[in-house]
Amino acid sequence: MKRLLRFLPASLLLTLPTLAYAQEGTPTADSGDTAWMIVATALVLFMTLPGLALFYGGLVRAKNVLSILMQCFSICAVMSVLWVIFGYSLAVSGTNPFIGNFDYAFLKHLTVDSLSGTIPESVFVTFQMTFAIITPALIIGAFAERVKFSAVLVFSILWFVLSYIPVWHMAWSANGFFHNWSVMDFAGGTVVHINAAMAGLVGCLMVGKRKKAFEEPIKPHNLPLTVVGASMLWVGWFGFNAGSAVAADGTAGMAMLVTQIACATCAVTWMLIEFFVHGKASALGVATGAVAGLVAITPASGNAGPMGAILIGFCSAICCYFVAVKLKFMLKVDDSLDVFGVHGVGGIVGAILTGVVASESLGGTGYGEGIGMGAQVWGQFVSVVITIVWSGVVSFILFFLINKLMGLRVESDDELRGLDLSDHDEQAYEL
């Protein structure tokens, strides 16, 4: 997180006595850092379009695939506009520990010469925009195949304002609440994954399960699409994690390495679990395991070493498998595409274990002055609890109000014939 603070707008940093080092010299753009961050930004956008869209699209039934693609595409467009109008300003500005102000609304301060550390501020704005895009898009998988398109958009907009931006500010702003606890969240364990997963869990519980869920199998309509989407997520995640160094340096290189290690470890562990339980491994399982590993290493990617990455990958596979494959069916919670089971559980495991794997004895970067492993783990735990409660309460209120005012769920007949036709009057395939 301290590295991220270096790349907030210079006009903001100069007002902070705790960041007086930013005044030591006139900042200049570094072409290497800038080039890498432009590539990283494109990679993170690639994670949503087409990565997440295809990953989710393959998992739903054929009659709903266009609705998922449309939701991802539309959220991308809407969040891009909102980030420019007020999102960036509320995230990075101000001294309040929970939310910023409108000093940078409409990016009115931005010029071609504006810098964030060693890169153009325009690149930093766009990089963070891609995070604002993918986070609400993750949520839709939890209640896929049964919620109105209009309700999805309204919820996404309000949740972005009331949950995503405040958690971003708490975690990554120089004055954010988590900063006071020395919380390590390098690339978004709390901000992105736990935040989105809690919203998804609340949504699927309030909307209710799909028709015939847990009574008969609801199978993915196109697993090749899902595997291709997961592969795109794997590649794009290097921009997500290594890009969060906001520089082309050793921290970015290590973040890239531990991302690969954790992802691979989790995928292998998931395969071994399936071999042990079912006698054979599945394409869906290995793809899900890979994504779970990517989620779990995200908060630790700037502080962990290779040994820590293996530990996180292994632990996240066991925990995510149990929740997504076992507990979900025991409790009959129809989290359609396992948003909480993968992003929620993976994010929680990764965020808390960040306090462990940051230890120099495990190859990590170490802790702040006067902070030991116990204190760091406690700080990580506090940030997880706050994020769960914040997103959970905000999501419950929003879903309740939207359901009262415009309705959340499509009509029974529309759900049976599919959201592609009912919401968009289109079909992906001739059924």
C-alpha positions as CSV (number, residue, x, y, z in Angstrom):
1,M,0.0,0.0,0.0
2,K,2.9,2.4,0.8
3,R,4.1,2.0,-2.8
4,L,0.6,2.9,-4.1
5,L,0.6,6.1,-2.0
6,R,3.6,7.3,-4.0
7,F,1.5,7.4,-7.1
8,L,-1.4,9.5,-5.8
9,P,-1.6,13.0,-7.3
10,A,1.3,15.2,-6.4
11,S,-1.0,18.0,-5.3
12,L,-2.5,15.7,-2.7
13,L,0.8,14.2,-1.5
14,L,2.3,17.6,-0.9
15,T,-0.4,18.3,1.7
16,L,0.4,15.3,3.8
17,P,3.1,15.7,6.5
18,T,3.5,11.9,6.7
19,L,4.6,11.9,3.0
20,A,7.0,14.7,3.1
21,Y,9.5,12.7,1.1
22,A,7.4,13.5,-2.0
23,Q,8.7,17.1,-1.8
24,E,12.4,16.1,-2.0
25,G,12.6,16.7,-5.7
26,T,10.6,17.6,-8.7
27,P,8.9,14.5,-10.0
28,T,9.7,13.4,-13.6
29,A,8.1,10.8,-15.8
30,D,9.9,7.6,-16.3
31,S,9.4,6.1,-19.8
32,G,9.9,2.5,-18.6
33,D,7.4,2.8,-15.7
34,T,5.0,4.5,-18.0
35,A,5.2,1.9,-20.8
36,W,4.7,-0.9,-18.3
37,M,1.7,0.8,-16.7
38,I,0.0,1.3,-20.1
39,V,0.5,-2.4,-20.7
40,A,-0.7,-3.3,-17.2
41,T,-3.8,-1.2,-17.7
42,A,-4.7,-2.9,-20.9
43,L,-4.2,-6.3,-19.3
44,V,-6.6,-5.5,-16.4
45,L,-9.2,-4.3,-18.9
46,F,-8.7,-7.5,-20.8
47,M,-9.6,-9.4,-17.6
48,T,-13.2,-8.1,-17.8
49,L,-13.6,-7.8,-21.5
50,P,-13.3,-10.6,-22.7
51,G,-11.9,-12.6,-19.8
52,L,-14.5,-12.5,-17.1
53,A,-17.3,-12.2,-19.6
54,L,-16.3,-15.5,-21.3
55,F,-15.5,-17.2,-17.9
56,Y,-19.0,-16.4,-16.6
57,G,-20.7,-16.8,-20.0
58,G,-19.6,-20.4,-20.4
59,L,-20.8,-21.3,-16.9
60,V,-24.4,-20.2,-17.4
61,R,-27.0,-22.0,-19.6
62,A,-27.2,-21.2,-23.3
63,K,-30.4,-19.2,-22.9
64,N,-28.6,-16.7,-20.6
65,V,-25.1,-16.3,-22.1
66,L,-25.8,-13.0,-23.8
67,S,-27.3,-11.5,-20.7
68,I,-24.0,-12.1,-18.9
69,L,-21.9,-10.7,-21.7
70,M,-24.2,-7.7,-21.9
71,Q,-24.0,-7.1,-18.1
72,C,-20.1,-7.2,-18.2
73,F,-20.0,-4.9,-21.2
74,S,-22.5,-2.4,-19.8
75,I,-20.8,-2.3,-16.4
76,C,-17.5,-1.6,-18.1
77,A,-19.0,1.4,-19.9
78,V,-20.9,2.8,-17.0
79,M,-18.1,2.5,-14.4
80,S,-15.7,4.2,-16.8
81,V,-17.9,7.3,-17.0
82,L,-18.6,7.3,-13.2
83,W,-14.9,7.0,-12.4
84,V,-14.2,10.1,-14.4
85,I,-17.1,12.1,-13.1
86,F,-16.6,11.6,-9.4
87,G,-15.2,8.1,-8.6
88,Y,-11.5,8.9,-8.8
89,S,-12.0,12.1,-6.8
90,L,-13.9,10.4,-4.0
91,A,-11.3,7.6,-3.9
92,V,-8.0,9.5,-3.8
93,S,-8.7,13.0,-2.3
94,G,-9.4,14.5,1.1
95,T,-8.4,13.7,4.7
96,N,-11.5,11.8,5.8
97,P,-10.6,8.2,6.7
98,F,-13.6,6.8,4.9
99,I,-14.3,8.9,1.8
100,G,-12.8,11.6,-0.3
101,N,-14.2,14.8,-1.7
102,F,-15.0,16.3,-5.1
103,D,-11.7,18.2,-5.6
104,Y,-10.9,16.2,-8.7
105,A,-14.4,15.8,-10.1
106,F,-14.6,15.4,-13.8
107,L,-10.7,15.2,-13.7
108,K,-10.8,19.0,-13.9
109,H,-7.2,19.2,-12.5
110,L,-5.8,16.8,-15.1
111,T,-3.4,17.9,-17.9
112,V,-1.0,16.1,-20.2
113,D,1.8,17.1,-17.8
114,S,0.1,15.9,-14.6
115,L,2.2,13.2,-12.9
116,S,1.5,10.5,-10.3
117,G,5.0,9.6,-9.1
118,T,6.9,8.6,-12.2
119,I,4.0,8.0,-14.6
120,P,1.4,10.4,-16.1
121,E,-1.6,10.8,-13.8
122,S,-3.8,10.0,-16.8
123,V,-2.3,6.5,-16.9
124,F,-2.8,6.0,-13.1
125,V,-6.4,7.2,-13.5
126,T,-7.1,4.7,-16.2
127,F,-5.3,1.9,-14.4
128,Q,-7.5,2.4,-11.3
129,M,-10.5,2.7,-13.6
130,T,-10.0,-0.9,-14.8
131,F,-10.3,-2.0,-11.1
132,A,-13.5,0.0,-10.7
133,I,-14.8,-1.9,-13.8
134,I,-14.0,-5.4,-12.9
135,T,-15.1,-5.3,-9.2
136,P,-18.9,-4.8,-9.7
137,A,-18.7,-7.1,-12.7
138,L,-17.6,-9.9,-10.4
139,I,-20.8,-9.5,-8.4
140,I,-23.2,-10.5,-11.1
141,G,-22.0,-14.1,-11.1
142,A,-23.6,-14.8,-7.7
143,F,-27.2,-14.1,-8.9
144,A,-26.8,-14.9,-12.6
145,E,-29.7,-16.1,-14.7
146,R,-32.5,-14.5,-12.6
147,V,-32.1,-10.8,-12.0
148,K,-33.4,-8.0,-14.3
149,F,-30.8,-6.2,-16.4
150,S,-32.1,-2.8,-15.2
151,A,-31.8,-3.9,-11.5
152,V,-28.2,-5.1,-12.1
153,L,-27.2,-1.7,-13.5
154,V,-29.0,0.3,-10.8
155,F,-27.4,-1.9,-8.1
156,S,-24.0,-1.7,-9.7
157,I,-24.0,2.1,-9.8
158,L,-25.2,2.6,-6.2
159,W,-22.9,-0.1,-4.8
160,F,-20.0,1.5,-6.6
161,V,-20.7,4.8,-4.8
162,L,-21.5,3.4,-1.4
163,S,-19.2,0.4,-1.1
164,Y,-16.4,0.2,-3.7
165,I,-15.2,3.8,-3.4
166,P,-15.2,3.9,0.5
167,V,-13.3,0.6,0.8
168,W,-10.9,1.8,-1.9
169,H,-10.3,5.0,0.2
170,M,-10.0,3.1,3.4
171,A,-7.4,0.7,2.0
172,W,-5.4,2.8,-0.4
173,S,-5.8,6.5,0.5
174,A,-2.9,8.1,2.5
175,N,-5.5,9.0,5.1
176,G,-7.6,5.8,4.8
177,F,-8.8,4.0,7.9
178,F,-6.9,0.8,7.1
179,H,-3.7,2.7,6.7
180,N,-3.8,3.4,10.5
181,W,-3.7,-0.3,11.0
182,S,-0.7,-0.8,8.7
183,V,-2.9,-3.1,6.6
184,M,-1.2,-4.7,3.6
185,D,-3.5,-5.0,0.6
186,F,-1.2,-4.7,-2.4
187,A,-3.7,-5.2,-5.3
188,G,-7.2,-5.5,-3.8
189,G,-8.0,-8.4,-1.6
190,T,-10.4,-6.3,0.4
191,V,-11.2,-3.6,-2.1
192,V,-12.0,-5.9,-5.0
193,H,-12.6,-9.5,-4.0
194,I,-14.0,-9.6,-0.5
195,N,-16.0,-6.4,-1.2
196,A,-17.6,-7.9,-4.4
197,A,-18.1,-11.3,-2.9
198,M,-20.1,-10.1,0.0
199,A,-22.4,-8.1,-2.3
200,G,-22.8,-11.2,-4.4
201,L,-23.6,-13.4,-1.4
202,V,-26.2,-11.0,0.0
203,G,-27.7,-10.7,-3.5
204,C,-28.1,-14.4,-4.1
205,L,-29.7,-14.9,-0.7
206,M,-32.2,-12.0,-1.2
207,V,-33.1,-12.9,-4.7
208,G,-33.5,-16.6,-4.0
209,K,-32.3,-19.6,-5.8
210,R,-32.9,-20.4,-9.5
211,K,-35.8,-22.6,-10.4
212,K,-35.0,-26.3,-9.9
213,A,-31.6,-25.4,-8.3
214,F,-30.5,-28.3,-6.1
215,E,-33.3,-30.4,-7.4
216,E,-31.7,-31.1,-10.8
217,P,-28.3,-30.4,-12.2
218,I,-27.8,-26.9,-13.7
219,K,-24.8,-27.4,-16.0
220,P,-22.5,-24.9,-17.8
221,H,-23.5,-24.7,-21.4
222,N,-19.9,-24.2,-22.8
223,L,-16.9,-25.3,-20.7
224,P,-14.4,-24.4,-23.5
225,L,-15.5,-20.7,-23.2
226,T,-15.0,-20.9,-19.4
227,V,-11.5,-22.3,-19.7
228,V,-10.6,-19.7,-22.3
229,G,-12.0,-17.0,-20.0
230,A,-10.0,-18.4,-17.1
231,S,-6.9,-18.4,-19.2
232,M,-7.4,-14.8,-20.1
233,L,-7.9,-14.0,-16.4
234,W,-4.6,-15.7,-15.6
235,V,-2.7,-13.7,-18.2
236,G,-4.5,-10.4,-17.3
237,W,-3.8,-10.9,-13.6
238,F,-0.2,-10.0,-14.2
239,G,-1.3,-6.5,-15.0
240,F,-3.6,-6.6,-11.9
241,N,-0.9,-7.6,-9.4
242,A,2.4,-6.6,-11.0
243,G,0.9,-3.4,-12.2
244,S,0.0,-2.5,-8.7
245,A,3.7,-1.7,-8.1
246,V,3.0,1.3,-10.4
247,A,6.6,0.9,-11.6
248,A,8.7,-1.4,-13.7
249,D,11.0,-2.6,-10.9
250,G,11.8,-5.6,-8.6
251,T,8.6,-5.4,-6.7
252,A,6.6,-5.7,-10.0
253,G,8.8,-8.7,-11.0
254,M,8.3,-10.4,-7.7
255,A,4.6,-9.8,-7.8
256,M,4.5,-11.4,-11.2
257,L,6.4,-14.4,-10.0
258,V,4.3,-15.0,-6.8
259,T,1.1,-14.6,-8.9
260,Q,2.2,-17.4,-11.2
261,I,3.3,-19.6,-8.3
262,A,0.1,-19.2,-6.2
263,C,-2.1,-19.7,-9.3
264,A,-0.3,-22.9,-10.3
265,T,-0.2,-24.3,-6.8
266,C,-3.9,-23.7,-6.3
267,A,-4.8,-25.3,-9.6
268,V,-2.6,-28.4,-8.9
269,T,-4.0,-28.7,-5.4
270,W,-7.6,-28.5,-6.7
271,M,-6.8,-31.2,-9.3
272,L,-5.4,-33.5,-6.5
273,I,-8.4,-32.9,-4.4
274,E,-10.7,-33.9,-7.3
275,F,-8.5,-37.0,-7.9
276,F,-8.8,-38.0,-4.3
277,V,-12.6,-37.3,-4.0
278,H,-13.8,-38.3,-7.5
279,G,-11.0,-40.3,-9.1
280,K,-10.6,-37.8,-11.9
281,A,-9.9,-34.1,-12.4
282,S,-12.2,-31.8,-14.3
283,A,-11.5,-28.8,-16.7
284,L,-14.0,-26.8,-14.6
285,G,-12.1,-27.7,-11.4
286,V,-8.7,-26.7,-12.7
287,A,-10.0,-23.4,-14.1
288,T,-11.8,-22.6,-10.8
289,G,-8.7,-23.5,-8.8
290,A,-6.5,-21.3,-11.0
291,V,-8.8,-18.3,-10.4
292,A,-9.0,-19.0,-6.6
293,G,-5.2,-18.9,-6.5
294,L,-5.1,-15.7,-8.3
295,V,-7.6,-14.1,-6.0
296,A,-5.8,-15.3,-2.8
297,I,-2.4,-14.0,-3.8
298,T,-3.7,-10.6,-4.8
299,P,-3.5,-8.8,-1.4
300,A,-0.1,-10.4,-0.7
301,S,1.5,-10.1,-4.2
302,G,3.7,-7.1,-3.2
303,N,4.8,-8.5,0.1
304,A,5.2,-12.3,-0.4
305,G,8.0,-14.4,-1.6
306,P,7.9,-17.8,-3.5
307,M,7.4,-19.9,-0.3
308,G,4.6,-17.7,0.8
309,A,3.0,-17.9,-2.6
310,I,3.0,-21.7,-2.3
311,L,1.4,-21.6,1.1
312,I,-1.3,-19.2,0.0
313,G,-2.1,-21.3,-3.2
314,F,-2.3,-24.5,-1.2
315,C,-4.5,-23.1,1.6
316,S,-6.8,-21.2,-0.8
317,A,-7.5,-24.4,-2.8
318,I,-8.6,-26.4,0.2
319,C,-10.8,-23.6,1.6
320,C,-12.4,-22.5,-1.7
321,Y,-13.0,-26.1,-2.7
322,F,-14.8,-26.9,0.6
323,V,-17.0,-23.8,0.4
324,A,-17.7,-23.8,-3.4
325,V,-18.2,-27.5,-3.8
326,K,-19.4,-28.8,-0.4
327,L,-20.7,-26.1,1.9
328,K,-22.7,-24.4,-0.9
329,F,-24.7,-27.6,-1.5
330,M,-25.1,-28.4,2.2
331,L,-26.6,-25.0,2.9
332,K,-28.4,-24.8,-0.5
333,V,-27.1,-21.3,-1.2
334,D,-27.5,-20.7,-5.0
335,D,-24.4,-18.7,-5.6
336,S,-24.7,-19.4,-9.3
337,L,-21.0,-19.0,-10.3
338,D,-19.3,-19.4,-6.9
339,V,-18.5,-15.7,-6.4
340,F,-18.3,-16.0,-2.7
341,G,-16.8,-19.5,-2.7
342,V,-13.9,-18.3,-4.9
343,H,-13.5,-14.6,-4.5
344,G,-14.8,-14.2,-1.0
345,V,-13.1,-17.2,0.6
346,G,-10.0,-16.8,-1.5
347,G,-9.8,-13.1,-0.7
348,I,-10.3,-13.7,3.0
349,V,-7.6,-16.5,3.1
350,G,-5.2,-14.3,1.1
351,A,-5.8,-11.1,3.1
352,I,-5.2,-12.8,6.5
353,L,-2.3,-14.9,5.3
354,T,-0.6,-11.8,3.9
355,G,0.2,-11.0,7.6
356,V,2.0,-14.4,7.7
357,V,3.8,-14.6,4.3
358,A,5.2,-11.0,4.6
359,S,7.6,-12.4,7.2
360,E,11.2,-12.3,6.0
361,S,11.6,-15.9,7.2
362,L,9.2,-16.9,4.4
363,G,10.9,-14.7,1.8
364,G,8.5,-11.7,2.3
365,T,9.3,-8.1,2.5
366,G,8.9,-7.9,6.3
367,Y,6.8,-5.6,8.4
368,G,6.8,-2.0,9.4
369,E,8.9,-0.7,12.3
370,G,7.7,-2.1,15.6
371,I,5.2,-4.5,14.0
372,G,5.4,-8.2,14.4
373,M,3.5,-11.1,12.7
374,G,0.8,-11.2,15.3
375,A,0.0,-7.4,15.1
376,Q,0.1,-7.6,11.3
377,V,-2.3,-10.6,11.1
378,W,-4.6,-8.8,13.5
379,G,-4.6,-5.7,11.3
380,Q,-5.4,-7.9,8.3
381,F,-8.2,-9.5,10.1
382,V,-9.7,-6.2,11.1
383,S,-9.7,-5.0,7.5
384,V,-11.4,-8.2,6.4
385,V,-14.2,-7.9,9.0
386,I,-14.8,-4.2,8.2
387,T,-15.0,-4.9,4.5
388,I,-17.4,-7.8,5.1
389,V,-19.7,-5.8,7.3
390,W,-19.5,-2.6,5.2
391,S,-20.3,-4.3,1.9
392,G,-22.8,-6.7,3.5
393,V,-24.9,-3.9,5.1
394,V,-24.7,-1.6,2.0
395,S,-25.7,-4.5,-0.3
396,F,-28.6,-5.6,1.9
397,I,-30.0,-2.0,2.0
398,L,-29.6,-1.5,-1.8
399,F,-31.1,-4.9,-2.8
400,F,-34.0,-4.3,-0.4
401,L,-34.8,-0.8,-1.8
402,I,-34.4,-1.8,-5.4
403,N,-36.7,-4.8,-4.9
404,K,-39.3,-2.5,-3.4
405,L,-39.0,0.2,-6.0
406,M,-38.5,-1.7,-9.3
407,G,-38.2,-5.4,-8.5
408,L,-35.1,-7.6,-8.6
409,R,-36.1,-10.8,-10.2
410,V,-37.5,-11.5,-13.6
411,E,-40.9,-13.0,-14.0
412,S,-41.1,-16.8,-13.7
413,D,-41.9,-17.3,-17.4
414,D,-39.0,-15.0,-18.4
415,E,-36.6,-17.0,-16.2
416,L,-37.7,-20.2,-17.9
417,R,-37.2,-18.9,-21.4
418,G,-34.0,-17.2,-20.6
419,L,-32.8,-13.6,-19.9
420,D,-31.3,-13.3,-23.5
421,L,-34.8,-13.1,-24.9
422,S,-36.6,-11.5,-21.9
423,D,-34.1,-8.7,-21.3
424,H,-32.5,-8.2,-24.7
425,D,-34.7,-9.9,-27.3
426,E,-31.7,-11.7,-28.7
427,Q,-30.4,-15.3,-28.8
428,A,-26.8,-16.5,-28.7
429,Y,-27.7,-19.7,-30.4
430,E,-30.7,-21.1,-32.3
431,L,-32.1,-23.3,-29.6
